[in-house]
Amino acid sequence: MSKTRVIVAMSGGVDSSIAAALLKEEGYEVIGVTMKIWDEKTPGEKRTHHACYGPGEMEDVEEARKVAEMLGISFHIFDLRKEYKTDVLLGIAYFHWAIILKKK
C-alpha cells in the first residue's frame, strides 16, 4: 500500500528527477507534472536552449517525460502558454512601463 499521493513538478533536470525517485522509493504515489509555457509562435527567437522558458522547452519536457517513464510514474503536461503570457509576461511588462512612466 502506498503512502500519500504527491505531485512533483518535473523540469527534466537532476533535482526534480531525484526528488521523484526518492519519494517513489519511500512508497509515495508520485505523479510528475510540468508546464508548457513557451509559445512557439513568438517571433524573433533563435531555436536555442534556455532554462525554464524558451525555444528549447520541449526538450526539457521530453526529458521529464522520459524520467517519469523510467520511474514508472504518471506524467502530465499542463499547457499554460496563454496564462503565462497574460498573467506573467504582460504583468511584468505593465509593471515596468508603469515605473518608466512614473519616472518621467
Secondary structure as UniProt FT lines:
FT   STRAND          5..9
FT   HELIX           14..25
FT   TURN            26..27
FT   STRAND          29..36
FT   TURN            40..41
FT   TURN            43..44
FT   TURN            55..56
FT   HELIX           57..71
FT   STRAND          74..79
FT   HELIX           81..83
FT   HELIX           84..89
FT   HELIX           90..103
//
